[in-house]
């Protein structure tokens, strides 16, 4: 199946999914997005679900409000991706991004960012077979056996 074989409904669903992803990354609710666009919450919901088509002018407004280029909504569009929903890992990442933006204390945001970097570094070192620090717990060592 090629890109030209996509139905308009599949493309609308994909664009709606990208709108939702970006809104979530910015920590906005559907109501907040709707207010910024001057539309109802229901209309924003229908755009995100691909129920209503997004006009070129509205897509331009969405791009502006969501701080992206119009092309963002079509990035990764393929026959396969147009019909796939978010997998659980992608949903979790979006949830983490949404919740991170809701943390008001910048020190807490910095601490959380440092924690994720440290966990990622430790995880990467374990996959390569190396020890990361003396702070490894006995439980960690047992799980590798």
N, C-alpha and C positions, 0 to 999 in steps of 0.2 A: 504494500500500500504506500503510495506516495503522498506528499503533502497536498497535492491537488485533489486527492481523493477524500479529503476531510470534508465533512458536511459543515455548513455554517453553524449548526447547533453545537457541534464538537468544538469549533473554534470559539464560539461564545462561552461555552463552559470553561475552556482553557483560560481565556482572557479573564473571566470572572474569578477563577481560582487564583490567578496572578494578582488581581486586585485585592483579594482577601489576604493572600500571603503578605503583600506589602503593607496593607493596613495593619495587620497583626504585628509585623516587625516594628512598626512605628508605635505600637501600643495604643492604637485608636480603636474605639468601638464603632460599630456600624452607625450608631446615632451621631457620633462626632464627625465621621466622614460625611454623612448625609448633610449635616449642618454646614460643613465647609463647602459643599457643592450646591447648597440651596435646594435640596430635594428631600423627600420623605425617607424615613428609615426603611420603609417597605421597598421603595425603589432601589435603595442601596443594596438591600438583601437580594432583590431580583437580579441586579447586575452581577453580584457575586456568585449566584447560583446558575447564571447563564440563562435565566428564564426570559429576561428582557435583553434585547440587543442594545449595545452601547454605541451611540452615534460617534462619528469622528470628532465632533466638537466636544462631546462629553468625555471621550477618551483623552483628549488634550487637557481638559480641566482636571481629570483624575490624575494624569501624569504630573501636572503642576502641583496639585494638593499633596500627592504622595512623594513628591521630590524625585521623580524618575523621568527618563526619556520615554516617549510613547512606545518605542521599540521594546522596552522592558516587558510589556504585556504579551509580546509574541516570542520572547527569547525561549528557546528550548521547545518550541512548538513543532511537534512531529505527529505522525499518525498514531504512534503508540502513546505519547504523552497526553494527547488530547482526550483520551478516553480513560486514563488512569486517575484515580483519586490519590490524595496524599497517603503515603504509607505511614504506619505508626511512628517511625523514627522521624519523619518530616514533621508530623504533627507535634511531636515532643520538642523538636527544635524551635518551631514557631511558638509553642507555649513558653519555652525558656526565654525567648526573645521578648515576648509580650510581658512576661512577669518582670524581666530585668528592667524594662523601660518604666515600670511602675514603682521601682525603688527610688524614693526621693533623695535619700542620703547618698551623696557621691562617694563618700568613703566606703559605704557598704557595697556600692557598685564596683569600686576598685578592688575591694577584697574578694568579691565574688568572681571577678574577671581573673584575678591572680590565682584563686582556687582552681578554676577550670583549666588555666594554663598548666599549673602544677600537676593536676590529675592527668591531663593529656600527655605531659612529658613523662610521667611515671608509667603510664600505660604504654607509651611508645618504647620506653626502655625495656619493659618486661617482654614485649613482643620480640625485641631484638635479643633477649636472653640476658640482659645486664641488670645489675642491681642499681637502684637509683639513689638510695640514701640509707643511713643507719636507722632511720625512722620507720623502716618497713616492719610491720608487725609479724609475729609468728603465724597469725592466721593467713597473712598474705603469702608467706613462704610455703605453707601447707597447701594452699590452693594451686600452686604451681607444680606440685609433685605429681 
